[in-house]
Amino acid sequence: MNHQAPGHEVDILHNRLPDRIRLRVPIIKHRSTIAELLKHTLLKDPDAPGIYHAEPNIVTGSLLIKYHPALQSEAQVVEIVRNTAARIAQGHIPLSAKHRNPRVGKMQPGAYFSRELLVSVAGNVIAGLVLAAFIAR
């Protein structure tokens, strides 16, 4: 049985498609730095040669894993993700400079609405000022 601190559990959300599994990983929810660290650690782990794709979703706190079943079983994949997430949560896997400085140009999933709102409001303000200047002439 897996005895982890609350909030660090890893559970299966979906595993009906062969060679793919979606896991709930609470430590990555709304934490892009931790999500990227988990992804890169899993893909470079010598004990996980079967994992060839890891796609975190920070909005839902889930992680899609694609793996080669000839190299690892589903249970092994889940256990590897659990152990890696626990090691990250406990601080045993340090953040590199690459993980601390995400690309500036890459928009995060939650940022779309705030950016869209800002563009809309700014556009309306500018249009109002232009219209007021035009009417004042």
Phi and psi in degrees as GROMACS dihedral restraints (atoms count N, CA, C in turn):
[ dihedral_restraints ]
;  ai    aj    ak    al  type     phi  dphi    fc
    3     4     5     6     1   -92.5    20    10
    4     5     6     7     1   116.9    20    10
    6     7     8     9     1  -108.0    20    10
    7     8     9    10     1    93.4    20    10
    9    10    11    12     1  -116.0    20    10
   10    11    12    13     1   160.9    20    10
   12    13    14    15     1   -64.8    20    10
   13    14    15    16     1   147.1    20    10
   15    16    17    18     1   -55.6    20    10
   16    17    18    19     1   140.1    20    10
   18    19    20    21     1    91.8    20    10
   19    20    21    22     1    -8.9    20    10
   21    22    23    24     1  -114.1    20    10
   22    23    24    25     1    14.2    20    10
   24    25    26    27     1   -71.5    20    10
   25    26    27    28     1   152.9    20    10
   27    28    29    30     1  -125.3    20    10
   28    29    30    31     1   121.0    20    10
   30    31    32    33     1  -124.4    20    10
   31    32    33    34     1   153.0    20    10
   33    34    35    36     1   -78.3    20    10
   34    35    36    37     1   125.8    20    10
   36    37    38    39     1   -96.2    20    10
   37    38    39    40     1   -40.9    20    10
   39    40    41    42     1  -153.3    20    10
   40    41    42    43     1   129.5    20    10
   42    43    44    45     1  -145.7    20    10
   43    44    45    46     1    30.2    20    10
   45    46    47    48     1   -82.2    20    10
   46    47    48    49     1   -23.6    20    10
   48    49    50    51     1   -86.6    20    10
   49    50    51    52     1   138.4    20    10
   51    52    53    54     1   -65.5    20    10
   52    53    54    55     1   141.3    20    10
   54    55    56    57     1    65.6    20    10
   55    56    57    58     1    16.0    20    10
   57    58    59    60     1  -136.1    20    10
   58    59    60    61     1   144.5    20    10
   60    61    62    63     1  -148.3    20    10
   61    62    63    64     1   135.0    20    10
   63    64    65    66     1  -108.1    20    10
   64    65    66    67     1   126.7    20    10
   66    67    68    69     1  -116.3    20    10
   67    68    69    70     1   147.6    20    10
   69    70    71    72     1   -90.1    20    10
   70    71    72    73     1   121.7    20    10
   72    73    74    75     1  -129.0    20    10
   73    74    75    76     1    91.0    20    10
   75    76    77    78     1   -56.7    20    10
   76    77    78    79     1   -29.1    20    10
   78    79    80    81     1   -68.8    20    10
   79    80    81    82     1   -13.9    20    10
   81    82    83    84     1   -96.3    20    10
   82    83    84    85     1    -7.1    20    10
   84    85    86    87     1   -64.7    20    10
   85    86    87    88     1   121.2    20    10
   87    88    89    90     1    60.7    20    10
   88    89    90    91     1    26.2    20    10
   90    91    92    93     1  -135.6    20    10
   91    92    93    94     1    84.0    20    10
   93    94    95    96     1   -63.6    20    10
   94    95    96    97     1   -34.2    20    10
   96    97    98    99     1   -63.9    20    10
   97    98    99   100     1   -46.3    20    10
   99   100   101   102     1   -66.2    20    10
  100   101   102   103     1   -39.6    20    10
  102   103   104   105     1   -61.4    20    10
  103   104   105   106     1   -44.6    20    10
  105   106   107   108     1   -67.1    20    10
  106   107   108   109     1   -38.6    20    10
  108   109   110   111     1   -62.6    20    10
  109   110   111   112     1   -44.6    20    10
  111   112   113   114     1   -61.2    20    10
  112   113   114   115     1   -46.9    20    10
  114   115   116   117     1   -57.5    20    10
  115   116   117   118     1   -53.1    20    10
  117   118   119   120     1   -66.2    20    10
  118   119   120   121     1   -35.7    20    10
  120   121   122   123     1   -65.5    20    10
  121   122   123   124     1   -43.1    20    10
  123   124   125   126     1   -64.4    20    10
  124   125   126   127     1   -43.0    20    10
  126   127   128   129     1   -70.6    20    10
  127   128   129   130     1   -22.7    20    10
  129   130   131   132     1  -102.6    20    10
  130   131   132   133     1    -0.3    20    10
  132   133   134   135     1   -69.8    20    10
  133   134   135   136     1   120.1    20    10
  135   136   137   138     1   -67.3    20    10
  136   137   138   139     1   -19.9    20    10
  138   139   140   141     1   -84.4    20    10
  139   140   141   142     1    -0.4    20    10
  141   142   143   144     1  -127.5    20    10
  142   143   144   145     1    58.6    20    10
  144   145   146   147     1   -67.1    20    10
  145   146   147   148     1   -19.3    20    10
  147   148   149   150     1   -80.7    20    10
  148   149   150   151     1   -19.3    20    10
  150   151   152   153     1   -82.4    20    10
  151   152   153   154     1   116.3    20    10
  153   154   155   156     1  -117.4    20    10
  154   155   156   157     1    -4.3    20    10
  156   157   158   159     1  -149.9    20    10
  157   158   159   160     1   132.6    20    10
  159   160   161   162     1  -138.2    20    10
  160   161   162   163     1   123.6    20    10
  162   163   164   165     1  -128.7    20    10
  163   164   165   166     1    99.8    20    10
  165   166   167   168     1   -78.8    20    10
  166   167   168   169     1   147.9    20    10
  168   169   170   171     1  -122.7    20    10
  169   170   171   172     1   106.2    20    10
  171   172   173   174     1   -75.6    20    10
  172   173   174   175     1   -18.2    20    10
  174   175   176   177     1   -71.8    20    10
  175   176   177   178     1   -44.4    20    10
  177   178   179   180     1   -95.5    20    10
  178   179   180   181     1   -14.5    20    10
  180   181   182   183     1    73.0    20    10
  181   182   183   184     1    34.1    20    10
  183   184   185   186     1  -118.7    20    10
  184   185   186   187     1   163.9    20    10
  186   187   188   189     1  -137.7    20    10
  187   188   189   190     1   121.1    20    10
  189   190   191   192     1   -91.5    20    10
  190   191   192   193     1   126.5    20    10
  192   193   194   195     1  -119.0    20    10
  193   194   195   196     1   132.7    20    10
  195   196   197   198     1  -113.9    20    10
  196   197   198   199     1   135.8    20    10
  198   199   200   201     1  -144.8    20    10
  199   200   201   202     1   161.1    20    10
  201   202   203   204     1   -91.0    20    10
  202   203   204   205     1   114.0    20    10
  204   205   206   207     1   -65.8    20    10
  205   206   207   208     1   -19.5    20    10
  207   208   209   210     1   -71.2    20    10
  208   209   210   211     1   -23.0    20    10
  210   211   212   213     1  -100.8    20    10
  211   212   213   214     1   -30.8    20    10
  213   214   215   216     1  -148.5    20    10
  214   215   216   217     1   145.8    20    10
  216   217   218   219     1   -86.9    20    10
  217   218   219   220     1   166.7    20    10
  219   220   221   222     1   -59.6    20    10
  220   221   222   223     1   -42.8    20    10
  222   223   224   225     1   -62.0    20    10
  223   224   225   226     1   -38.9    20    10
  225   226   227   228     1   -66.3    20    10
  226   227   228   229     1   -40.4    20    10
  228   229   230   231     1   -62.0    20    10
  229   230   231   232     1   -46.6    20    10
  231   232   233   234     1   -60.6    20    10
  232   233   234   235     1   -43.2    20    10
  234   235   236   237     1   -66.1    20    10
  235   236   237   238     1   -38.3    20    10
  237   238   239   240     1   -63.6    20    10
  238   239   240   241     1   -44.0    20    10
  240   241   242   243     1   -64.7    20    10
  241   242   243   244     1   -42.8    20    10
  243   244   245   246     1   -58.0    20    10
  244   245   246   247     1   -49.5    20    10
  246   247   248   249     1   -64.2    20    10
  247   248   249   250     1   -41.9    20    10
  249   250   251   252     1   -66.3    20    10
  250   251   252   253     1   -43.8    20    10
  252   253   254   255     1   -62.0    20    10
  253   254   255   256     1   -40.3    20    10
  255   256   257   258     1   -65.8    20    10
  256   257   258   259     1   -41.3    20    10
  258   259   260   261     1   -64.5    20    10
  259   260   261   262     1   -37.9    20    10
  261   262   263   264     1   -65.9    20    10
  262   263   264   265     1   -45.8    20    10
  264   265   266   267     1   -61.8    20    10
  265   266   267   268     1   -33.9    20    10
  267   268   269   270     1   -85.5    20    10
  268   269   270   271     1    -3.4    20    10
  270   271   272   273     1    83.1    20    10
  271   272   273   274     1    14.4    20    10
  273   274   275   276     1   -80.4    20    10
  274   275   276   277     1   -14.5    20    10
  276   277   278   279     1  -114.5    20    10
  277   278   279   280     1   109.7    20    10
  279   280   281   282     1   -75.0    20    10
  280   281   282   283     1   152.5    20    10
  282   283   284   285     1   -78.7    20    10
  283   284   285   286     1   132.5    20    10
  285   286   287   288     1   -90.8    20    10
  286   287   288   289     1   170.4    20    10
  288   289   290   291     1   -60.2    20    10
  289   290   291   292     1   -33.1    20    10
  291   292   293   294     1   -61.3    20    10
  292   293   294   295     1   -39.5    20    10
  294   295   296   297     1   -80.3    20    10
  295   296   297   298     1   -26.2    20    10
  297   298   299   300     1   -76.5    20    10
  298   299   300   301     1   -24.7    20    10
  300   301   302   303     1  -120.2    20    10
  301   302   303   304     1    78.0    20    10
  303   304   305   306     1   -64.6    20    10
  304   305   306   307     1   156.2    20    10
  306   307   308   309     1   -57.6    20    10
  307   308   309   310     1   131.6    20    10
  309   310   311   312     1   -67.9    20    10
  310   311   312   313     1   -39.9    20    10
  312   313   314   315     1   -73.2    20    10
  313   314   315   316     1   -13.2    20    10
  315   316   317   318     1   -83.8    20    10
  316   317   318   319     1   118.2    20    10
  318   319   320   321     1   -79.9    20    10
  319   320   321   322     1   132.8    20    10
  321   322   323   324     1   -79.9    20    10
  322   323   324   325     1   155.6    20    10
  324   325   326   327     1   -54.6    20    10
  325   326   327   328     1   -41.1    20    10
  327   328   329   330     1   -78.3    20    10
  328   329   330   331     1   -12.3    20    10
  330   331   332   333     1   -78.5    20    10
  331   332   333   334     1   -19.0    20    10
  333   334   335   336     1   -57.3    20    10
  334   335   336   337     1   -47.2    20    10
  336   337   338   339     1   -67.2    20    10
  337   338   339   340     1   -40.2    20    10
  339   340   341   342     1   -70.0    20    10
  340   341   342   343     1   -37.3    20    10
  342   343   344   345     1   -68.1    20    10
  343   344   345   346     1   -43.4    20    10
  345   346   347   348     1   -60.7    20    10
  346   347   348   349     1   -43.2    20    10
  348   349   350   351     1   -63.8    20    10
  349   350   351   352     1   -44.3    20    10
  351   352   353   354     1   -61.0    20    10
  352   353   354   355     1   -45.1    20    10
  354   355   356   357     1   -63.2    20    10
  355   356   357   358     1   -41.8    20    10
  357   358   359   360     1   -64.2    20    10
  358   359   360   361     1   -48.6    20    10
  360   361   362   363     1   -64.7    20    10
  361   362   363   364     1   -46.9    20    10
  363   364   365   366     1   -62.0    20    10
  364   365   366   367     1   -40.5    20    10
  366   367   368   369     1   -62.4    20    10
  367   368   369   370     1   -41.7    20    10
  369   370   371   372     1   -68.2    20    10
  370   371   372   373     1   -38.0    20    10
  372   373   374   375     1   -64.4    20    10
  373   374   375   376     1   -46.4    20    10
  375   376   377   378     1   -62.1    20    10
  376   377   378   379     1   -44.3    20    10
  378   379   380   381     1   -61.6    20    10
  379   380   381   382     1   -39.6    20    10
  381   382   383   384     1   -64.7    20    10
  382   383   384   385     1   -41.7    20    10
  384   385   386   387     1   -65.5    20    10
  385   386   387   388     1   -41.9    20    10
  387   388   389   390     1   -63.8    20    10
  388   389   390   391     1   -43.6    20    10
  390   391   392   393     1   -64.1    20    10
  391   392   393   394     1   -42.8    20    10
  393   394   395   396     1   -63.8    20    10
  394   395   396   397     1   -40.7    20    10
  396   397   398   399     1   -66.1    20    10
  397   398   399   400     1   -38.2    20    10
  399   400   401   402     1   -66.4    20    10
  400   401   402   403     1   -41.9    20    10
  402   403   404   405     1   -70.0    20    10
  403   404   405   406     1   -35.5    20    10
  405   406   407   408     1   -69.5    20    10
  406   407   408   409     1   -18.4    20    10
